[in-house]
Amino acid sequence: MLTGAAFSVFIDRGSAAESAGLTWEAAPPPDAGSGREYRATAQILILSVPLVRWPNVGGGSSVWRETAMPGGGVLRYLEFTGFSNPEHAAGLNRLGFIREISRAAGSDPESLYFGLMTASPEETAEEARRALNSKAKQAAYTAIDGRLTGGSVETVVAHFEAPANWSVANRKDLVQLARTALMMTTPRPLEGDPGGAAVRPFLETLATSLRQPGNTETRFAYGGRFYRLTLEKTPDPKASASFRERGLVSARSEVLRVSGKLRREQGGKETTFRLWVEQGAARPLPLRIEYQAKSYLRLIFEAEA
């Protein structure tokens, strides 16, 4: 589940999310945060061993904005976008993003999240090879819209199609199509027990865990399901030297390698990923992301200087 310059805020659904008080319009402005741009590399794996490396197959971005709220608390906006460049990826056109807004501290916890991604049904390297240079005129997408409060979890998941040649440059149009599909879809039933404590969405949970010292394990909700997120943090002197040399961190900064695991509480395959972040950063946006998207595919997002 991990998606991205910053892109402007849209109101995705006139739903219960707005009646609860927290809206996308309340998101902190661009000057209230920071962001990173990434270039993407793909690795084709055979028995977990990298066999082929495709550099510059796409890009991405991440955003972290926050402002103090009247009466106390913090309002935080997080976003990740990832996309392929068909000209450098053998015609493969993929896009995904997720964004969240949360009352990240203080009373009355609440979060909204919205995302969409191109459907990628390929499960084997051979199926992926056949998907290259596709002549299809339409592409399938999945969209998700959710609201989390201290006492409820609401989720809508919808599917829609868009022109196959649309890219990250068409995200406004994609959001419009997603909004229409979501409004015509019934909410997804909740899987599992929300428990007594407030549950956060993925990016907010990850951001909070990255700021905490030491290893962490916590719970989050996404898509009407509950997951466990485990992070193991280790100093990485070699990465520290590399990022210092590239000017991405200061001369005295240390970098942590963060090994993450995602596990659905009701069962399912474990997902692994790795992040590199500046130790002690107020907004630890990743310097590098490695994500095992498929058994045969690893995606690497490297921060631009």
DOVO-629098 format. One record per residue (C-alpha): residue in one letter; x, y, z. Coordinates in Angstrom, 3 decimals. Layout:
// DOVO-629098
+------+----------+----------+----------+
| rest |        x |        y |        z |
+------+----------+----------+----------+
|    A |        X |        Y |        Z |
...
+------+----------+----------+----------+
//
This chain:
// DOVO-629098
+------+----------+----------+----------+
| rest |        x |        y |        z |
+------+----------+----------+----------+
|    M |    0.000 |    0.000 |    0.000 |
|    L |    2.951 |    2.377 |    0.315 |
|    T |    2.358 |    6.237 |   -3.596 |
|    G |    4.151 |   10.121 |   -3.921 |
|    A |    5.770 |   17.218 |   -6.523 |
|    A |    2.896 |   17.703 |   -4.160 |
|    F |   -0.438 |   17.750 |   -5.800 |
|    S |   -3.303 |   20.041 |   -5.033 |
|    V |   -6.139 |   19.010 |   -2.757 |
|    F |   -9.439 |   17.868 |   -4.236 |
|    I |  -12.695 |   17.192 |   -2.395 |
|    D |  -13.246 |   13.556 |   -3.311 |
|    R |  -16.631 |   12.687 |   -1.886 |
|    G |  -19.405 |   14.700 |   -0.267 |
|    S |  -19.871 |   11.958 |    2.318 |
|    A |  -20.080 |   11.354 |    6.035 |
|    A |  -16.474 |   12.501 |    6.188 |
|    E |  -17.562 |   16.107 |    5.772 |
|    S |  -20.421 |   15.898 |    8.262 |
|    A |  -17.921 |   14.817 |   10.925 |
|    G |  -16.040 |   18.106 |   10.636 |
|    L |  -12.735 |   17.101 |    9.046 |
|    T |  -12.552 |   17.927 |    5.319 |
|    W |   -9.906 |   17.933 |    2.612 |
|    E |  -10.279 |   21.686 |    2.375 |
|    A |   -8.704 |   21.935 |    5.836 |
|    A |   -5.412 |   20.446 |    4.635 |
|    P |   -2.324 |   22.497 |    5.566 |
|    P |   -0.994 |   24.631 |    2.664 |
|    P |    2.168 |   23.682 |    0.716 |
|    D |    4.322 |   26.137 |    2.683 |
|    A |    3.453 |   24.288 |    5.909 |
|    G |    5.572 |   21.265 |    5.129 |
|    S |    8.153 |   19.576 |    2.978 |
|    G |    8.368 |   17.016 |    0.198 |
|    R |   10.717 |   14.783 |   -1.755 |
|    E |   10.939 |   13.762 |   -5.393 |
|    Y |   12.048 |   10.261 |   -6.374 |
|    R |   13.323 |    8.416 |   -9.400 |
|    A |   12.195 |    4.809 |   -9.697 |
|    T |   14.143 |    1.673 |  -10.593 |
|    A |   12.662 |   -1.783 |  -11.158 |
|    Q |   14.410 |   -5.062 |  -10.419 |
|    I |   13.206 |   -8.347 |  -11.913 |
|    L |   13.792 |  -11.201 |   -9.455 |
|    I |   14.250 |  -14.914 |   -9.955 |
|    L |   14.095 |  -16.874 |   -6.666 |
|    S |   14.527 |  -13.538 |   -4.840 |
|    V |   17.794 |  -12.827 |   -6.711 |
|    P |   17.902 |   -9.615 |   -8.826 |
|    L |   18.275 |  -10.655 |  -12.465 |
|    V |   17.438 |   -7.541 |  -14.509 |
|    R |   17.651 |   -3.903 |  -13.415 |
|    W |   15.664 |   -1.152 |  -15.197 |
|    P |   16.813 |    2.307 |  -14.092 |
|    N |   14.627 |    5.413 |  -14.382 |
|    V |   11.424 |    3.512 |  -15.169 |
|    G |    9.349 |    6.157 |  -13.391 |
|    G |    9.238 |    8.461 |  -10.417 |
|    G |    7.335 |    9.513 |   -7.367 |
|    S |    6.954 |   12.024 |   -4.578 |
|    S |    6.140 |   12.242 |   -0.896 |
|    V |    4.614 |   15.109 |    1.077 |
|    W |    4.416 |   15.887 |    4.793 |
|    R |    2.550 |   19.021 |    5.926 |
|    E |    1.250 |   19.927 |    9.354 |
|    T |   -0.148 |   22.902 |   11.248 |
|    A |   -1.194 |   23.586 |   14.819 |
|    M |   -4.939 |   23.502 |   15.454 |
|    P |   -6.867 |   26.117 |   17.446 |
|    G |   -7.232 |   24.891 |   20.983 |
|    G |   -4.331 |   22.450 |   20.672 |
|    G |   -3.461 |   19.449 |   18.551 |
|    V |   -1.892 |   19.042 |   15.121 |
|    L |   -3.478 |   18.693 |   11.686 |
|    R |   -1.292 |   16.563 |    9.414 |
|    Y |   -1.468 |   15.896 |    5.660 |
|    L |    0.547 |   13.026 |    4.148 |
|    E |    0.805 |   11.845 |    0.559 |
|    F |    2.748 |    9.391 |   -1.571 |
|    T |    2.646 |    9.050 |   -5.364 |
|    G |    4.410 |    6.530 |   -7.590 |
|    F |    4.228 |    6.174 |  -11.356 |
|    S |    5.915 |    4.538 |  -14.316 |
|    N |    7.197 |    6.243 |  -17.445 |
|    P |    5.945 |    4.096 |  -20.362 |
|    E |    8.770 |    5.299 |  -22.617 |
|    H |   11.313 |    3.823 |  -20.181 |
|    A |    9.234 |    0.853 |  -18.986 |
|    A |    8.506 |   -1.021 |  -22.216 |
|    G |    5.109 |    0.638 |  -22.531 |
|    L |    3.969 |   -0.285 |  -19.014 |
|    N |    1.745 |    2.528 |  -17.685 |
|    R |    1.143 |    2.357 |  -13.934 |
|    L |    0.073 |    4.986 |  -11.388 |
|    G |   -0.803 |    4.929 |   -7.712 |
|    F |   -1.202 |    7.456 |   -4.958 |
|    I |   -2.584 |    7.705 |   -1.458 |
|    R |   -3.163 |   10.784 |    0.669 |
|    E |   -4.392 |   11.293 |    4.201 |
|    I |   -5.408 |   14.095 |    6.519 |
|    S |   -5.539 |   13.489 |   10.266 |
|    R |   -6.040 |   15.221 |   13.543 |
|    A |   -2.705 |   13.807 |   14.539 |
|    A |   -2.683 |   14.974 |   18.159 |
|    G |   -5.157 |   16.292 |   20.683 |
|    S |   -8.705 |   15.203 |   21.393 |
|    D |  -11.398 |   14.018 |   18.965 |
|    P |   -9.159 |   11.884 |   16.665 |
|    E |  -10.233 |   11.634 |   13.037 |
|    S |   -8.610 |   10.730 |    9.721 |
|    L |   -9.621 |   10.781 |    6.065 |
|    Y |   -7.802 |    8.903 |    3.341 |
|    F |   -8.196 |    8.616 |   -0.397 |
|    G |   -6.225 |    6.780 |   -3.065 |
|    L |   -6.308 |    5.162 |   -6.444 |
|    M |   -4.062 |    2.867 |   -8.410 |
|    T |   -3.883 |    1.108 |  -11.736 |
|    A |   -4.978 |   -2.500 |  -11.456 |
|    S |   -1.991 |   -4.848 |  -11.821 |
|    P |   -3.345 |   -8.406 |  -12.031 |
|    E |   -0.064 |   -9.964 |  -13.229 |
|    E |    1.125 |  -12.571 |  -10.717 |
|    T |    4.056 |  -14.093 |  -12.625 |
|    A |    6.983 |  -12.734 |  -14.615 |
|    E |    5.520 |  -14.289 |  -17.790 |
|    E |    2.174 |  -12.532 |  -17.258 |
|    A |    4.041 |   -9.283 |  -16.679 |
|    R |    6.016 |   -9.781 |  -19.904 |
|    R |    2.766 |  -10.183 |  -21.869 |
|    A |    1.465 |   -6.931 |  -20.350 |
|    L |    4.346 |   -4.939 |  -21.829 |
|    N |    3.546 |   -2.746 |  -24.829 |
|    S |   -0.157 |   -3.446 |  -24.416 |
|    K |   -2.518 |   -2.268 |  -27.180 |
|    A |   -5.531 |   -1.967 |  -24.858 |
|    K |   -7.461 |    1.299 |  -25.126 |
|    Q |   -8.771 |    1.246 |  -21.526 |
|    A |   -7.048 |    0.603 |  -18.203 |
|    A |   -8.669 |   -0.602 |  -14.973 |
|    Y |   -8.280 |    1.333 |  -11.721 |
|    T |   -9.233 |    0.795 |   -8.094 |
|    A |  -10.165 |    3.747 |   -5.850 |
|    I |  -10.570 |    3.870 |   -2.077 |
|    D |  -12.115 |    6.428 |    0.261 |
|    G |  -12.168 |    6.103 |    4.032 |
|    R |  -12.866 |    7.860 |    7.300 |
|    L |  -11.654 |    6.782 |   10.734 |
|    T |  -12.807 |    8.242 |   14.029 |
|    G |  -12.470 |    7.161 |   17.625 |
|    G |  -15.536 |    4.972 |   17.295 |
|    S |  -16.060 |    4.076 |   13.629 |
|    V |  -14.357 |    2.849 |   10.457 |
|    E |  -15.990 |    3.719 |    7.115 |
|    T |  -14.636 |    2.548 |    3.757 |
|    V |  -15.747 |    2.558 |    0.134 |
|    V |  -13.777 |    0.714 |   -2.566 |
|    A |  -14.729 |    1.149 |   -6.228 |
|    H |  -13.446 |    0.083 |   -9.631 |
|    F |  -13.484 |    2.121 |  -12.833 |
|    E |  -11.826 |    2.426 |  -16.227 |
|    A |   -9.947 |    5.277 |  -17.888 |
|    P |   -8.070 |    5.725 |  -21.177 |
|    A |   -4.986 |    3.509 |  -21.183 |
|    N |   -2.739 |    6.368 |  -22.309 |
|    W |   -3.575 |    8.551 |  -19.296 |
|    S |   -0.664 |    9.140 |  -16.939 |
|    V |    0.228 |   11.055 |  -13.783 |
|    A |   -0.451 |   14.230 |  -15.779 |
|    N |   -4.148 |   13.229 |  -15.880 |
|    R |   -4.603 |   12.746 |  -12.138 |
|    K |   -7.280 |   15.449 |  -11.857 |
|    D |   -9.357 |   13.595 |  -14.437 |
|    L |   -8.694 |   10.277 |  -12.697 |
|    V |   -9.826 |   11.710 |   -9.361 |
|    Q |  -13.065 |   12.889 |  -10.985 |
|    L |  -13.753 |    9.415 |  -12.389 |
|    A |  -12.858 |    7.847 |   -9.044 |
|    R |  -15.198 |   10.186 |   -7.184 |
|    T |  -18.074 |    9.251 |   -9.486 |
|    A |  -17.411 |    5.529 |   -9.060 |
|    L |  -17.157 |    5.850 |   -5.258 |
|    M |  -20.449 |    7.718 |   -4.988 |
|    M |  -22.186 |    4.865 |   -6.833 |
|    T |  -20.711 |    2.141 |   -4.590 |
|    T |  -21.957 |    0.887 |   -1.240 |
|    P |  -19.574 |    0.933 |    1.753 |
|    R |  -17.442 |   -2.119 |    2.392 |
|    P |  -18.345 |   -4.200 |    5.486 |
|    L |  -15.805 |   -3.980 |    8.278 |
|    E |  -13.518 |   -6.966 |    8.753 |
|    G |  -12.495 |   -7.524 |   12.362 |
|    D |  -13.013 |   -5.682 |   15.633 |
|    P |  -11.981 |   -1.996 |   15.840 |
|    G |  -11.418 |   -2.325 |   19.592 |
|    G |  -11.536 |    0.525 |   22.062 |
|    A |   -8.599 |    2.657 |   20.876 |
|    A |   -8.690 |    5.023 |   17.911 |
|    V |   -7.201 |    3.434 |   14.782 |
|    R |   -5.251 |    5.432 |   12.205 |
|    P |   -4.738 |    4.882 |    8.454 |
|    F |   -1.472 |    3.580 |    6.997 |
|    L |    0.585 |    6.703 |    6.248 |
|    E |   -0.281 |    8.357 |    9.569 |
|    T |    0.614 |    5.158 |   11.456 |
|    L |    3.891 |    4.842 |    9.544 |
|    A |    4.788 |    8.509 |   10.127 |
|    T |    4.150 |    8.230 |   13.862 |
|    S |    6.187 |    5.023 |   14.108 |
|    L |    9.126 |    6.517 |   12.201 |
|    R |    9.335 |    9.364 |   14.713 |
|    Q |    9.450 |    6.998 |   17.673 |
|    P |   12.823 |    5.697 |   18.885 |
|    G |   13.555 |    2.000 |   18.651 |
|    N |   11.542 |   -0.770 |   17.045 |
|    T |    7.759 |   -0.501 |   16.963 |
|    E |    4.665 |   -2.597 |   16.367 |
|    T |    1.274 |   -1.008 |   15.927 |
|    R |   -2.124 |   -1.403 |   14.320 |
|    F |   -3.780 |    0.477 |   11.470 |
|    A |   -6.882 |    0.265 |    9.273 |
|    Y |   -7.053 |    0.357 |    5.505 |
|    G |   -9.747 |   -0.763 |    3.101 |
|    G |  -12.083 |   -1.845 |    5.912 |
|    R |   -9.461 |   -4.241 |    7.262 |
|    F |   -7.046 |   -4.160 |   10.186 |
|    Y |   -3.306 |   -4.686 |    9.841 |
|    R |   -0.204 |   -4.924 |   12.009 |
|    L |    2.823 |   -2.806 |   11.111 |
|    T |    6.224 |   -3.819 |   12.487 |
|    L |    9.333 |   -1.655 |   12.041 |
|    E |   12.921 |   -2.602 |   12.903 |
|    K |   15.380 |    0.323 |   12.840 |
|    T |   19.116 |   -0.111 |   12.383 |
|    P |   21.893 |    2.500 |   11.911 |
|    D |   23.319 |    2.328 |    8.385 |
|    P |   26.771 |    4.011 |    8.234 |
|    K |   27.267 |    3.256 |    4.535 |
|    A |   23.916 |    4.819 |    3.596 |
|    S |   24.647 |    7.771 |    5.896 |
|    A |   27.874 |    8.506 |    4.020 |
|    S |   26.156 |    8.166 |    0.639 |
|    F |   23.268 |   10.492 |    1.481 |
|    R |   25.661 |   13.033 |    3.029 |
|    E |   27.774 |   12.996 |   -0.134 |
|    R |   24.681 |   13.649 |   -2.244 |
|    G |   23.620 |   16.545 |   -0.030 |
|    L |   20.362 |   14.898 |    1.067 |
|    V |   21.286 |   15.067 |    4.762 |
|    S |   23.660 |   17.284 |    6.709 |
|    A |   27.304 |   16.386 |    7.351 |
|    R |   26.498 |   15.263 |   10.900 |
|    S |   23.282 |   13.378 |   10.207 |
|    E |   22.901 |    9.649 |   10.675 |
|    V |   20.597 |    7.498 |    8.561 |
|    L |   18.510 |    4.568 |    9.747 |
|    R |   17.547 |    1.529 |    7.687 |
|    V |   13.959 |    0.653 |    8.575 |
|    S |   12.784 |   -2.876 |    7.773 |
|    G |    8.990 |   -3.024 |    7.704 |
|    K |    6.423 |   -5.813 |    7.695 |
|    L |    2.685 |   -5.558 |    7.047 |
|    R |    0.373 |   -8.354 |    8.148 |
|    R |   -3.394 |   -8.498 |    7.809 |
|    E |   -4.974 |   -9.507 |   11.110 |
|    Q |   -7.488 |  -11.860 |    9.479 |
|    G |   -4.741 |  -13.686 |    7.614 |
|    G |   -2.994 |  -13.256 |    4.299 |
|    K |    0.450 |  -12.870 |    2.802 |
|    E |    2.981 |  -10.763 |    4.684 |
|    T |    4.289 |   -7.716 |    2.821 |
|    T |    7.829 |   -6.457 |    3.374 |
|    F |    9.529 |   -3.175 |    2.561 |
|    R |   12.561 |   -1.113 |    3.563 |
|    L |   12.961 |    2.619 |    4.119 |
|    W |   15.964 |    4.812 |    4.815 |
|    V |   15.257 |    7.915 |    6.914 |
|    E |   17.285 |   10.584 |    8.676 |
|    Q |   17.558 |    9.762 |   12.370 |
|    G |   15.756 |   12.258 |   14.591 |
|    A |   14.207 |   14.192 |   11.681 |
|    A |   11.076 |   16.148 |   12.577 |
|    R |    9.490 |   14.983 |    9.314 |
|    P |   11.241 |   11.731 |    8.365 |
|    L |   10.325 |   11.548 |    4.687 |
|    P |   12.083 |    8.504 |    3.182 |
|    L |   15.403 |    8.989 |    1.419 |
|    R |   15.034 |    5.609 |   -0.263 |
|    I |   12.167 |    3.105 |   -0.507 |
|    E |   12.406 |   -0.552 |   -1.484 |
|    Y |    9.104 |   -2.347 |   -1.953 |
|    Q |    8.485 |   -5.957 |   -2.974 |
|    A |    5.499 |   -5.277 |   -5.261 |
|    K |    5.325 |   -8.830 |   -6.651 |
|    S |    7.255 |  -12.050 |   -6.115 |
|    Y |    9.208 |  -11.239 |   -9.273 |
|    L |    9.359 |   -7.431 |   -8.927 |
|    R |   11.099 |   -5.041 |   -6.542 |
|    L |   10.553 |   -1.291 |   -6.873 |
|    I |   13.163 |    1.177 |   -5.617 |
|    F |   12.430 |    4.874 |   -5.140 |
|    E |   15.589 |    6.959 |   -4.673 |
|    A |   15.320 |   10.580 |   -3.494 |
|    E |   16.532 |   13.214 |   -5.926 |
|    A |   19.175 |   15.632 |   -4.675 |
+------+----------+----------+----------+
//
